[in-house]
Amino acid sequence: MESSGDLVLDVRQQGSAIIVRLVGAVGMTEATLLGRQLDELVQQPGAVVVLDIEHLDFICSSGLGALINAQAKARPYEGQVRLARPCPLVMRLLETTRLTNLFDVYASVDEAVAG
C-alpha cells in the first residue's frame, strides 16, 4: 500500500488480474505517483489492471492523463486497464470526457476481472 497526500493505492492480485484500489483524491502530485505505479503494472505481458475507484472522490486532468497513458502503454503488451465501481461524480467526469469510450467500466471488481 502506498500513499501520497490525499491518495492511498492498495495493489493486490486477484486471479490473473491486478487490482489497484484507489482511495481519496488524485491531484497533480498524486497523479505522478499513480502514473509511476500504473506504468510498472501495465508493462507486464497480458496484464489486466483493474482500478477499483469506488472510493475515489476526485481526479484532476493529470490523473486522467495517467489513466490514459497506462491504457496506451498496456496495449503493446496485450494488456488492458479496466475501471470498476466509479462513484457518480467520477462516472459523470468519465462520461463528459468520453473516457467511457476508451475504458471498459464495470459495476463490480469481480465483473471487471471477468471482463
Secondary structure as GFF3:
##gff-version 3
##sequence-region A 1 115
A	DSSP	beta_strand	2	4	.	.	.	ID=ss1
A	DSSP	beta_strand	7	14	.	.	.	ID=ss2
A	DSSP	beta_strand	17	26	.	.	.	ID=ss3
A	DSSP	alpha_helix	28	42	.	.	.	ID=ss4
A	DSSP	beta_strand	48	59	.	.	.	ID=ss5
A	DSSP	alpha_helix	61	74	.	.	.	ID=ss6
A	DSSP	three_ten_helix	75	77	.	.	.	ID=ss7
A	DSSP	beta_strand	80	84	.	.	.	ID=ss8
A	DSSP	alpha_helix	88	96	.	.	.	ID=ss9
A	DSSP	three_ten_helix	99	101	.	.	.	ID=ss10
A	DSSP	beta_strand	104	106	.	.	.	ID=ss11
A	DSSP	alpha_helix	109	114	.	.	.	ID=ss12
###
